[in-house]
Amino acid sequence: MTEALAGPYCAMLLGDFGADVIKVERPGVGDQSRGWGPPFVGSESAYYLAANRNKRSITLNYDHPRGAEALHKLLAGADVFITNQPSMASLQKRGIDPVSLFANYPRLIYCSITGYGFTGPRAGIPGYDILAQTETGLMSFTGEPGGGPMRYPVAIADMTCGMYAAMGILAALFAREKTGRGQFIDMALFDSQLTWLANAGSSYLNAHVSPKRWGNAHPNIVPYEAYRGSDHMYFVVGVGTEALWKRFVQVMNIQDDIGRDERFASNALRIKHREILVPLLQNIIQQKPAAAWLETLAKADIPAAPINTVARAIENPQTRAWGLIVQLEHPAIGTAKSIANPIRFSNTPVSYRMPPPLLGEHTTAILQSLGYAAKDIDHMAADSAT
């Protein structure tokens, strides 16, 4: 019972691992991301297609007694329940809060995904990806030096929370194998996004150093950023060790000047003098096309790569070789494509069985599996319970 991205992405990951995922949606409207476009592919939004494969869709009005009855029949046979309702009062009103459900289904894994969780001063407030990026400090050091704060263009708070939620659910299922009991998982976009501070957070926590905007540069490694060739094409170079630096100066043919300069003799010194070193390197690099530099650096095993467009990334031979594009036959648009699950098992590979479902596509079949007769299903539809 989730919409948009964090919850649906979590459920899709579990579906890739083989779970039978039932997506409970509002009659007539469904997941809000169904309307997030353009672009649309026929009747379906590309956004919705990104996070909803390997699911079946049922429409239920669980404020209607018959709809609520059907929901509880689903819960009675479920291993996991995922919701993104931030109001505990709303969950309690409908009898689908953790306490109520555990009283009836003690083996249930109940995963809530909200903006701030159910404790703390912002508990119950709706959360959005951009708020999580803002409030966790990430936007304060994203962007070019001297520029303004910059939102990461993909909903990383949602996706990160979805991934952590899937990990939490799998861990809870494993724990249930030992204890026989389910548990409540209280996931929040804020908490998940805070983990992205990573080494920047550690710098503040342990050295009281706040990060600043570096654009494409790295705060702790130099050179480690984008450079422009004579053809005005950009590529990145990552010289992360002293051994790489020694090879780099040889490849660049600067071993007798920059390579001997004491100001650049160690990574710490290169960081100290980055404002001198980086322009010197750029002046040399801009004398040849990016492709020529990339070929030279590759031969020397120095990490470097072109800055691809999305189109070039999708068409990349590595993408194709690893089968990273999923194609599933869709009842309305022909073929639905999505990015593959990156986890590669040796014995139990992920599976791609169903395209993102149409709204309520499986309502009748799911209700029949719960024991409802055809006339009962018709009456529920007529009464707006589905």
C-alpha positions in Angstrom: 0.0 0.0 0.0 2.6 2.5 -1.1 2.8 5.1 -3.9 5.4 7.2 -5.8 8.9 5.7 -5.4 10.3 4.6 -2.1 7.7 2.0 -1.3 7.1 0.8 -4.8 10.9 0.5 -5.4 11.3 -1.5 -2.3 8.4 -3.8 -3.3 9.8 -4.2 -6.8 13.2 -5.3 -5.5 11.4 -8.0 -3.4 9.4 -9.0 -6.5 12.6 -9.4 -8.4 13.8 -11.8 -5.7 10.6 -13.9 -6.3 8.1 -12.4 -3.9 4.4 -12.4 -5.0 3.8 -8.6 -4.7 0.2 -7.4 -4.6 -0.1 -3.6 -5.1 -3.2 -2.2 -3.4 -4.4 0.9 -5.1 -7.2 3.4 -4.8 -10.1 2.8 -7.2 -10.1 5.0 -10.2 -6.9 6.8 -9.3 -4.2 4.4 -8.2 -0.6 5.2 -7.5 -0.1 8.9 -7.9 3.0 8.2 -10.1 0.6 6.9 -12.8 -0.1 10.5 -13.6 3.5 11.8 -13.4 4.3 12.8 -16.9 5.1 13.5 -19.6 6.6 11.4 -20.9 3.8 8.9 -21.2 4.1 5.6 -23.2 0.5 5.2 -24.4 -1.6 5.3 -21.3 1.3 4.6 -18.9 3.7 7.2 -17.3 7.4 6.4 -17.8 7.9 7.2 -14.1 5.4 4.5 -13.0 7.0 2.0 -15.3 10.4 2.5 -13.6 9.3 1.0 -10.2 6.4 -1.4 -10.6 7.4 -4.6 -12.5 6.8 -8.0 -10.9 3.6 -6.9 -9.2 -0.2 -7.5 -9.4 -2.6 -4.7 -8.9 -5.8 -4.8 -7.0 -8.1 -1.7 -6.4 -9.6 -1.6 -2.9 -11.6 1.1 -1.1 -10.6 0.0 2.4 -12.8 2.6 3.9 -15.7 0.5 2.7 -16.5 -2.5 4.9 -16.2 -5.0 2.0 -13.0 -3.4 0.9 -11.6 -3.5 4.4 -12.6 -7.2 4.7 -10.8 -8.0 1.5 -7.7 -6.1 2.7 -7.6 -8.1 6.0 -8.0 -11.4 4.0 -4.9 -10.3 2.1 -3.0 -9.5 5.3 -4.0 -12.8 6.8 -1.9 -14.6 4.2 0.9 -12.1 3.8 4.5 -12.4 5.0 5.1 -8.6 4.6 3.0 -5.5 4.7 4.4 -2.2 3.3 2.7 1.1 3.8 3.6 4.8 3.4 0.8 6.3 5.4 2.5 8.9 7.8 -0.4 9.3 10.1 -0.6 6.7 12.9 -4.1 8.0 13.7 -5.2 7.2 10.1 -3.8 3.7 10.4 -5.4 3.1 13.8 -8.8 4.4 12.4 -8.7 1.6 9.8 -7.3 -1.0 12.1 -4.1 -1.4 10.1 -1.6 0.1 12.6 1.2 -2.2 13.9 -0.4 -3.0 17.2 -3.7 -4.0 15.7 -2.2 -6.1 13.0 0.3 -7.9 15.2 -2.5 -8.9 17.5 -4.1 -10.8 14.6 -1.0 -11.7 12.6 2.0 -12.1 14.9 4.3 -13.4 12.1 3.7 -10.4 9.9 6.7 -8.2 8.9 5.2 -4.6 9.0 7.3 -2.0 7.1 6.3 1.6 7.3 8.0 4.1 4.9 7.4 7.7 5.7 9.2 11.0 5.7 10.3 11.1 9.3 9.1 7.9 11.0 6.7 7.7 14.0 8.9 9.3 16.6 10.7 12.6 17.0 9.5 16.2 16.5 8.6 15.8 12.8 6.8 12.4 13.2 3.7 12.2 11.1 4.6 15.1 8.7 4.5 14.1 5.0 7.9 13.7 3.5 9.2 14.3 0.0 12.6 13.5 -1.6 13.5 17.2 -2.0 12.9 17.9 1.7 15.1 14.9 2.7 17.9 16.2 0.4 17.5 19.6 1.9 17.2 18.8 5.6 20.0 16.2 5.8 22.5 18.8 4.5 23.2 17.1 1.2 22.2 20.1 -0.9 24.4 22.4 1.1 27.5 21.0 -0.5 26.1 19.8 -3.9 26.9 22.1 -6.9 29.7 24.2 -8.2 32.0 26.2 -5.9 30.5 29.7 -5.3 27.1 28.5 -6.7 23.8 27.9 -4.9 22.5 24.6 -3.4 21.7 21.9 -5.9 19.2 19.1 -5.7 20.4 15.7 -7.0 18.2 15.2 -10.1 17.1 11.7 -9.3 15.0 11.0 -6.2 17.9 9.5 -4.2 16.2 9.8 -0.8 13.3 7.7 -2.1 15.5 5.1 -3.8 17.9 4.8 -0.8 15.0 4.4 1.6 13.5 1.8 -0.6 16.7 -0.2 -0.8 17.3 0.0 3.0 13.6 -1.0 3.6 14.1 -4.1 1.3 17.3 -5.0 3.3 15.4 -4.5 6.6 12.5 -6.7 5.4 14.9 -9.5 4.4 16.7 -9.3 7.7 13.3 -9.4 9.6 12.2 -12.4 7.5 15.5 -14.2 8.5 15.0 -13.3 12.1 11.5 -14.7 12.0 12.9 -18.0 10.9 14.6 -18.1 14.3 12.0 -16.5 16.5 8.7 -17.3 14.8 7.6 -13.7 15.2 7.3 -10.7 12.9 8.3 -7.2 13.7 7.8 -3.5 12.9 10.3 -1.7 10.7 10.0 2.1 10.9 11.8 3.5 7.8 12.2 7.2 7.1 13.4 9.2 4.1 15.3 11.6 6.5 17.2 8.7 8.2 18.1 7.0 4.9 19.2 10.2 3.2 21.4 11.1 6.2 23.5 8.1 5.4 24.6 9.8 2.2 26.7 12.2 4.3 29.2 9.2 4.5 32.7 10.6 4.7 31.4 14.2 4.7 29.5 13.4 7.9 32.5 11.7 9.4 34.6 14.8 8.7 32.2 16.9 10.6 31.6 14.3 13.4 35.3 13.6 14.0 37.2 16.6 12.8 34.5 19.3 13.0 35.0 20.1 9.4 31.9 21.0 7.4 31.9 20.1 3.7 31.8 22.7 1.0 30.9 22.6 -2.7 33.5 21.1 -4.9 31.5 20.6 -8.1 33.0 17.6 -9.9 36.2 17.6 -7.7 36.9 15.4 -4.7 37.5 17.0 -1.3 40.1 14.4 -0.3 41.8 13.3 -3.6 43.6 15.4 -6.3 43.4 15.0 -9.3 39.9 13.4 -9.2 37.5 15.4 -11.4 36.4 16.3 -14.9 38.7 17.7 -17.6 38.0 19.0 -21.1 39.8 17.9 -24.2 40.6 20.0 -27.3 37.3 18.9 -28.8 35.4 20.4 -25.8 34.3 16.9 -24.7 34.6 16.2 -21.0 35.9 13.1 -19.2 36.9 12.2 -15.7 40.1 11.0 -14.2 40.6 9.5 -10.8 44.1 9.4 -9.5 43.4 7.8 -6.1 46.8 6.5 -5.0 50.5 7.5 -5.1 51.2 4.6 -7.5 48.6 6.0 -9.9 50.0 9.5 -9.6 53.5 8.2 -10.6 52.0 6.5 -13.7 49.8 9.5 -14.4 52.8 11.9 -14.6 54.6 9.5 -16.9 51.6 9.1 -19.3 51.0 12.8 -19.3 54.8 13.4 -20.0 55.0 15.8 -17.1 57.4 13.7 -15.0 60.2 16.3 -15.3 58.2 19.4 -14.2 54.9 18.8 -12.5 56.1 15.3 -11.4 59.1 16.7 -9.7 57.4 19.7 -8.1 57.5 19.4 -4.3 54.1 21.1 -4.0 52.5 18.0 -5.6 54.7 15.3 -4.1 51.8 13.7 -2.1 48.0 13.6 -2.1 47.9 15.9 0.9 50.1 18.4 -0.8 48.1 18.2 -4.1 45.0 18.9 -2.1 46.7 22.0 -0.5 47.8 23.2 -3.9 44.9 22.0 -6.0 44.2 25.6 -7.3 47.6 25.6 -8.9 47.7 21.9 -10.1 44.3 21.5 -11.6 44.7 24.5 -14.1 48.1 23.2 -15.1 46.7 19.8 -15.9 43.7 21.3 -17.8 46.1 23.3 -20.0 47.9 20.1 -21.0 44.8 18.1 -21.4 43.1 20.6 -23.7 45.8 20.0 -26.3 44.4 16.7 -27.4 40.8 15.3 -27.9 39.1 13.6 -25.0 39.1 10.2 -26.9 42.9 10.3 -27.4 43.4 10.9 -23.6 41.0 8.1 -22.7 42.8 5.7 -24.9 46.2 6.7 -23.5 45.0 6.5 -19.9 43.3 3.1 -20.4 46.5 1.6 -21.7 48.2 2.7 -18.5 45.4 1.4 -16.3 44.6 4.8 -14.9 40.9 5.2 -14.0 39.2 7.5 -16.6 35.9 7.5 -18.3 33.8 9.7 -20.7 30.9 11.6 -19.3 28.1 9.7 -21.0 24.6 10.9 -21.8 21.8 8.6 -20.6 21.5 7.4 -24.2 25.1 6.4 -24.4 25.0 4.8 -21.0 22.0 2.7 -22.0 23.7 1.7 -25.3 27.0 1.1 -23.6 28.5 -2.4 -24.4 28.9 -3.1 -20.7 25.1 -2.4 -20.2 24.2 -4.8 -23.0 26.8 -7.5 -22.0 25.4 -7.7 -18.5 21.7 -7.7 -19.6 21.0 -4.6 -17.6 17.9 -3.6 -19.5 14.7 -5.6 -18.8 12.1 -5.9 -21.5 8.6 -7.3 -20.6 5.6 -7.6 -22.8 2.9 -5.2 -21.6 -0.8 -5.5 -22.3 -1.2 -1.8 -23.3 2.1 -0.5 -24.6 3.7 -3.5 -26.2 7.1 -3.6 -24.4 7.9 -2.1 -21.0 11.6 -1.5 -20.4 13.3 -0.9 -17.1 16.7 -0.9 -15.5 17.6 -4.4 -14.2 18.2 -5.4 -10.6 22.0 -5.2 -10.0 22.2 -8.2 -7.6 23.6 -11.2 -9.3 23.1 -14.6 -7.5 24.9 -17.7 -8.6 22.1 -20.1 -7.8 18.9 -18.2 -7.4 18.9 -15.4 -10.0 16.5 -12.6 -10.0 13.5 -13.1 -12.2 11.5 -10.7 -14.4 8.0 -12.2 -14.7 5.4 -9.5 -15.0 5.3 -6.0 -16.5 4.1 -3.0 -14.4 0.4 -3.7 -13.9 -2.5 -1.7 -15.3 -4.6 -0.1 -12.5 -6.7 -2.9 -11.0 -5.6 -5.4 -13.6 -5.7 -8.3 -11.2 -8.5 -7.3 -8.9 -10.9 -10.1 -10.0 -8.2 -12.8 -9.9 -6.9 -11.8 -6.5 -10.4 -11.6 -5.0 -11.2 -15.0 -6.4 -8.1 -16.4 -4.8 -9.4 -15.1 -1.5 -12.6 -17.1 -1.9 -15.0 -14.4 -3.3 -17.6 -15.7 -5.7 -18.2 -13.9 -9.0 -21.4 -12.3 -7.8 -19.7 -11.0 -4.7 -17.0 -9.4 -6.8 -19.6 -7.8 -9.0 -21.5 -6.5 -5.9 -18.2 -5.1 -4.5 -17.5 -3.2 -7.7 -21.1 -1.9 -7.8 -20.8 -0.7 -4.2 -17.4 1.1 -5.0 -15.5 -1.3 -2.7 -13.1 -2.0 -5.5 
